[in-house]
Amino acid sequence: MVRLNPTRADYLTKFQELIEGYNSGSRNIEEIFKELLALSMILTDEQTRHVRENLSEEELTILDILTRPAPELTTEEREEVKKVAHHLLEKLHKLLVLGWRQKISTRARVKIEIENALDEGLPRAYSKDIYEAKCSAIFEHVYQSYQGEGQSVYARK
């Protein structure tokens, strides 16, 4: 789940803390078991969240990067951000050709496309600093997750 959506790293941290507590013997096995069950329920809910949001897993990841941890959005603004995520991915899929990460010009085009899509579509709730941070975070995610020519962490094998 973290490989698909890096904003879920806090779930991995929680799981690792539970394992450490168990291995160190500092916690009661019953407590750990109850916490593992609770975490399991949360993870099951998280795995299906993209369906409830009416988004693909890819779009949900972009949405999460754009909305976590800030800014606070109204329901209407959140819907605008969902549209931005959808349109951005449509544009990026055309640019992410084989070897795109090795070509400076293609990397620059991807970065510019991200900046333009966010600049045009994000609501006013995004300050300049948040906008710049989100552009960087999206580019980093795209760079890490997409190899090009349809190859990505989201491609079914």
HELIX and SHEET records of a PDB file:
HELIX    1   1 PRO A    6  ARG A    8  5                                   3    
HELIX    2   2 ALA A    9  SER A   24  1                                  16    
HELIX    3   3 ILE A   29  GLN A   47  1                                  19    
HELIX    4   4 ARG A   49  ARG A   52  1                                   4    
HELIX    5   5 GLU A   57  THR A   67  1                                  11    
HELIX    6   6 THR A   75  LEU A   95  1                                  21    
HELIX    7   7 ILE A  104  GLY A  121  1                                  18    
HELIX    8   8 LYS A  128  SER A  145  1                                  18    
SHEET    1   A 2 TYR A 146  GLY A 148  0                                        
SHEET    2   A 2 GLN A 151  SER A 152 -1                                        
END                                                                             
